[in-house]
Amino acid sequence: MIGFIFGQFLFKPKTILFLCVHNTFRSQMAEAFFNKFAKEKGIKWQARSAGFLKADKINEKAIILMKEEGIDISDKKPKLMIDKMMKSADKIVVVCQECEEQGLCLVLPKENIEYWRLPNPAEAELDQLREIRSKIKEKVLVLIEQLKY
């Protein structure tokens, strides 16, 4: 979609949707990292995240871990994935392994989808969670490089 405002063209950025079971940890981190690095690298993509199942709040450990990276996600709320989000996404990344195991991914389209299969952070200690965060950051940076072309 192209818009025209004040004599300048505005191009709608492409959207990537990060999905997880509850949108309280991994997908929130991926969204935050993606939006930060995409902006820094000047690519015209934006990230959103959502969960297949309802949740009330972001995991406190995710907030702490992202603050260590200089990113504040304390004001974020878990979002429930709706059909419109899925259909408007140019690419979908399922960050967790449980979604496939629980059959939640059956509703997803077959094209423009990637599976990262990151471990469940629910019972992990902070050191293990830092490893998950590092994997998310690394995968986001690789993804951004791929999207540049």
C-alpha positions as CSV (number, residue, x, y, z in Angstrom):
1,M,0.0,0.0,0.0
2,I,1.3,3.4,-0.9
3,G,0.1,6.6,0.7
4,F,0.5,10.2,-0.3
5,I,0.9,12.8,2.4
6,F,2.1,16.4,2.1
7,G,3.6,15.8,-1.3
8,Q,5.8,12.9,-0.3
9,F,5.3,9.2,-0.8
10,L,5.0,7.1,2.3
11,F,5.7,3.4,1.8
12,K,4.1,1.0,4.2
13,P,6.9,-1.1,5.7
14,K,6.8,-4.8,5.4
15,T,5.8,-6.6,8.6
16,I,7.3,-9.6,10.4
17,L,5.2,-11.4,13.0
18,F,6.9,-13.2,15.8
19,L,4.7,-15.9,17.4
20,C,5.0,-17.9,20.5
21,V,2.6,-19.7,22.9
22,H,1.8,-16.7,25.2
23,N,3.8,-13.7,23.8
24,T,5.4,-13.1,27.2
25,F,9.1,-13.8,26.6
26,R,10.7,-15.1,23.4
27,S,8.4,-13.4,20.9
28,Q,8.5,-10.1,22.8
29,M,12.3,-10.2,22.8
30,A,12.4,-11.0,19.1
31,E,10.1,-8.1,18.3
32,A,12.1,-5.6,20.4
33,F,15.5,-6.7,19.0
34,F,14.1,-6.7,15.4
35,N,12.7,-3.2,15.7
36,K,15.9,-1.8,17.2
37,F,18.3,-3.4,14.7
38,A,16.1,-2.8,11.7
39,K,15.9,0.9,12.5
40,E,19.7,1.0,13.0
41,K,20.4,-0.8,9.7
42,G,17.8,1.2,7.8
43,I,15.6,-1.6,6.6
44,K,12.0,-0.9,6.0
45,W,10.5,-3.7,8.0
46,Q,8.6,-3.6,11.3
47,A,8.1,-6.3,13.8
48,R,5.0,-7.3,15.8
49,S,4.6,-10.2,18.1
50,A,1.6,-12.2,19.4
51,G,0.8,-15.4,21.2
52,F,-1.6,-18.3,20.3
53,L,-2.9,-18.3,23.9
54,K,-4.0,-15.5,26.2
55,A,-1.6,-14.2,28.9
56,D,-1.8,-11.3,31.4
57,K,1.7,-9.8,31.5
58,I,5.2,-10.0,30.2
59,N,7.5,-12.3,32.0
60,E,9.5,-10.2,34.6
61,K,12.7,-12.0,33.7
62,A,12.3,-10.9,30.0
63,I,12.0,-7.3,31.2
64,I,15.2,-7.7,33.3
65,L,17.1,-9.4,30.5
66,M,16.2,-6.8,27.9
67,K,17.1,-4.0,30.2
68,E,20.6,-5.6,30.3
69,E,20.6,-5.0,26.5
70,G,19.5,-1.4,26.9
71,I,15.9,-2.2,25.7
72,D,12.9,-1.4,27.8
73,I,9.9,-3.7,27.2
74,S,8.3,-3.0,30.6
75,D,5.4,-1.2,29.0
76,K,4.6,-4.1,26.6
77,K,1.5,-6.3,27.0
78,P,1.0,-9.8,25.6
79,K,-1.1,-9.8,22.5
80,L,-3.3,-12.6,21.3
81,M,-2.7,-13.6,17.7
82,I,-5.7,-12.8,15.5
83,D,-6.3,-13.7,11.9
84,K,-5.8,-10.2,10.6
85,M,-2.3,-10.1,12.1
86,M,-1.4,-13.3,10.4
87,K,-2.8,-12.3,7.0
88,S,-1.1,-8.9,7.0
89,A,2.3,-10.3,7.9
90,D,4.9,-10.5,5.1
91,K,6.8,-13.1,7.1
92,I,6.0,-15.1,10.2
93,V,8.6,-16.5,12.6
94,V,7.4,-19.1,15.2
95,V,10.0,-18.7,18.0
96,C,9.1,-21.6,20.3
97,Q,9.1,-25.3,20.0
98,E,5.9,-25.9,22.0
99,C,3.6,-24.4,19.3
100,E,4.4,-27.2,16.9
101,E,4.3,-29.8,19.7
102,Q,0.8,-28.6,20.8
103,G,-0.5,-28.3,17.2
104,L,-1.0,-24.5,17.5
105,C,0.8,-23.9,14.2
106,L,-1.8,-25.8,12.1
107,V,-3.6,-22.5,11.5
108,L,-0.6,-20.8,10.0
109,P,0.0,-20.4,6.2
110,K,2.5,-22.7,4.6
111,E,4.6,-19.9,2.9
112,N,6.8,-17.2,4.3
113,I,7.1,-18.9,7.7
114,E,10.2,-19.8,9.7
115,Y,10.5,-22.0,12.8
116,W,13.2,-21.2,15.4
117,R,12.2,-23.8,18.0
118,L,13.7,-22.1,21.0
119,P,13.4,-23.8,24.4
120,N,10.7,-22.9,26.9
121,P,12.0,-20.3,29.4
122,A,9.3,-21.0,32.0
123,E,11.4,-22.9,34.5
124,A,14.9,-21.7,33.4
125,E,17.3,-19.8,35.6
126,L,18.7,-16.4,34.5
127,D,21.9,-17.8,33.1
128,Q,19.9,-20.2,30.9
129,L,17.6,-17.3,29.9
130,R,20.6,-15.2,28.9
131,E,21.5,-18.0,26.5
132,I,18.0,-18.0,25.0
133,R,18.2,-14.2,24.7
134,S,21.6,-14.4,22.9
135,K,20.1,-17.0,20.5
136,I,17.2,-14.7,19.8
137,K,19.4,-11.7,19.2
138,E,21.7,-13.7,16.9
139,K,18.8,-15.1,14.9
140,V,17.2,-11.6,14.6
141,L,20.5,-10.2,13.2
142,V,20.8,-13.0,10.7
143,L,17.2,-12.5,9.7
144,I,17.7,-8.8,9.2
145,E,20.7,-9.4,6.9
146,Q,18.6,-11.8,4.8
147,L,15.8,-9.3,4.5
148,K,18.1,-6.5,3.3
149,Y,18.3,-8.2,-0.1
